[in-house]
Structures are given as structure tokens and as C-alpha cells.
Amino acid sequence: MFLIASFFLYTYPKNRGLMASRFLMCTKYCGGERLWKWVTKIGALKVEKIRWDDLLDDPESETCIITVDGTDFRTWEPKHPTYNQDKKQCSQKHNHAAKKIEIGLSVYRAQCVWISGPHRGGKHDMEIFREGLKHMIAPGKRVIADRGYQTKREDAKMLSLPSHLDSKELYRFKSRARLRHETFNGRVHAFKSMCLILSDMVKKS
């Protein structure tokens, strides 16, 4: 069941029958509580899997070590003690109350090395970066990010943003890294891995 649950998370098959035919087994093992019990167990491994790699601090390793991006998850708006609406809880992307999660991926390995959050939906990406991830970056290393991380402060040298001054090779390299990160964010949303409004997926599956 561990391998079946891993396959489900990796491929996200359209229905139970398609997945059952892959493993030549009954459909009752490809959904419902039997499957989601193992998905939950895999999720419990996050403490072991999501950790900072010591190789990222190696002075002899590559300069651009990780990609970073914040992704928003819709949620119910917390009640403010004074005001009817707390705009700082709202995400401009969703035009709705949300929580923001900062995710860091290793550039040269298929590994998530950093997760920070949940933060308020209206919190700026750079504010989140300065509170945590900034202090993990070794001197001389850089983080690939999008233009949402633009700043004129001295920590700008830690970030590698899209630039017309980049060579074609570097521009394509950073573009591929950011697209890879967007794919990861999409999967996180697809599986509601960190969504704060959870539907009863066990009953629906």
C-alpha cells in the first residue's frame, strides 16, 4: 500500500479504476480510508524529508542553491477584535482571505529544503524571507526568485531575479528553475497538501 499511495501522489490518476488496473488489484484498495491512511503516513515523514541540506552551505558548491516562492491558500478570514475586515489577512492573488506559505526547493536535487508558514495572506514575500530563510543562506550563495522579491536593501545581493543583463544560458537556467518551482506549487495545491480549508476527501474518494 505504501507504493500504491506513493504512485497516487506522483501521478494523481483520474479514477480508481485506472489506478486499480495499473496494479491488477481491487478498486477498494485504490481509494477511501485504505488509501488515505497511507497518504497520511507519508505526510508524517515531512520532518525527515523537508530539511536543510548541508551541501547547500558548501563554499565549493554552486552559487545559486535554491529557488524560493510564496504560494497562497484560501481560508476563512479570522475575526478581528476591532475591525469588521482585516485586509492584512487577504491575498491579492485570490481576492480572498488566505494564508501564505514560503517554499524553498533545491536547484540541483529533487528536494524541498524549506517551508515557512502559514503567514498572513497580505504579508510581503520579502518580509517573510527576512524573518527566516535569509538567515539560512551562507555568504556568497544566492536564491533564485521572481520579481516579487525585488528590493533595494543590501540583502538584494542574496537574490537572483530575472534580469535582461543575464546571458542566454543563465536566463534559461533561471527560467527552468522557476517553472519547476511553479510545477511543485501546483502539485501542492492539487493535493491540498497545506490547504487550510479541507474538504472531506476520504468520503469523496
N, C-alpha and C positions, 0 to 999 in steps of 0.2 A: 504493500500500500504506500510505502514511502516513495518508491519510484513512480507510482501512478500519480500521487499528489504532486511530485516534482514536475512530471510531464504536463499535468494540468496547468500549473503555474507558468510553465515555459511557453506552451502553445495556445492556451485558452481556447479549447475546442468548442465548436458551435453547440453541440448537444451531447447527451450521454451516449447515444447510440454510436456516434462517430468515435468516441473515446473507447467504448467497450469493444468495438470491432478491432481497434488497434492492438488491444491486449488479449483478445479472444476470451473475454470474460463477461459475466452477467452485468447488466446495466446498473443493478442496485449497488455495486461497488464503485460506480463512477459518478456519484452524486450524493446529496443528502449528508446526514451526520457521519456516515462511514468515511467519506472523502474529506469533509471539512475538519474532522478530528485530527487528521494527519496534516492538513494545511496549517492548523493552529500550532501543531507541534513543530513544524518547520519554522513558523514565525517566532517561536520561542528561542530559536537559535540565533536571534539577532545580536545578542550580547557577544557571541563568539564570532559572528561573521562581520559585523559592522564595527571595525576597529581601525585605528590609525596605523598604517604600515610603517615600520621603522625605516624601510628603504626610501621613503619619501624625504627623510631628513639627511640622507647620504649626500655629502658635498660633491661626490663624484658622479651622482646620477643626473638625469635630465633636469633642465631648468623649469620647464612647465610640468608640474607634477599632477595637478588635479583640475577638474572642471567644477564649477560651483554655480548653483542656480536656486532661486526660491520658487516654490510652487504653492498655489493656494487651494484650499479645500473649503467648500461651502459648509457653513454650520449655522446653528441658531445664534442669534445675537444675544450676548449676555446682558442682563438687566443692569443699567447704570443707576447708581444710588441717587443721582441728582437729575440727570437729563433724560428726555424721552428717547433720544437716539445718541449712540456713541459712534461717531464717524470713524474713529480710530480703529474700530473693530471691522470696518468694511473694506473689502477688496475692490480696487478699481477694475480689475480684470473681470470679476463676476458681478459687479454692482450689487453686492450682497455681503452680509456678514460672513467672515471667513477666518480661517487660521492659516498661517504661513509656515511652511517647513523649508529649511535650508538643507540642501543635499549636496554632498561632495563625492565625486567619482574619480578614481584613479585613472589617469590618462592611458597608462601602458598596461594596465591589468583590468580584467573584468571584475571589479571590486568596488563596492560602496564603502568609503572610508570615513564618512562624516554625515551625521544627521543632527540638526539642531531645531528644536521647537517642541510644541507649537508656539508661534508668536502671533501677535495681533495682525489681522489682515491688512491694516493700513501702515504697518511698520516698514520702513525703507530697508531695501536689501543691504545697503552699506552699513546701516545701524546694526543689523543682525550680524553681519560679517565682523564688525569691530568688536562686538561683545564676546565672540567665541573663536571662530575659525582663524581670524587674524593672528592670534597668539600661538597657533599650531604651525604656522608657516615658518620654516627655517630661513635664515638670512641667505639671500641670493636665489631663492626659489620664487616661482610665480604661479598664479592661479588663472586659468582661462575662464573668462566670464563674458556676459553680454553687456550691452551699454547701460543696463540698469544699475551697473556698479560704477558708473563714472563718478570721479571725484577729483578735486584739485588739491586735496590734502596729501601729505607726504606718503601715506600708505598706498597711493596710486601706483607706486613702483612695484608693489606686490601683485598687481593685477595685469593680465594680458588681455586687453579688449580688442574688438575688431578695429582695424586701422588701415587706411589707404596707403600707409607707408610700409606695410608688410610686403615681403616678397610674395610671389605667386605660390610658392611652395608652402611658406608659413601661413598664408591666408587660407589655403585649402586645408592644411593641417588643423588649424583652429576651428574652421567651419565644420569639419568632420567631427571634431571633439564635441562641439556644442550640439550638433544634430544627434549624436549618440546620447548626449545627456537628455535632450528633449524626448527621445525614444524611451529612455528609462523613466522619465517623469510620466509619460503617457501610460506605461505599464503600471506604475504606482497608482494612478487614477483608475485605470481599468479594473484593477483588483481591489480598489478601495482599501489599500494597504494602510493608509493613515487617515482615511476619511473620518470626520467626527460626527457625521450623520450616517449611521449604519443601518441598512435595511436588513431584514431577516433573510439572509442569503441561504441559510441552511434549509429553511422551509420552501424557498422558491426554487432551489436547485433540484 
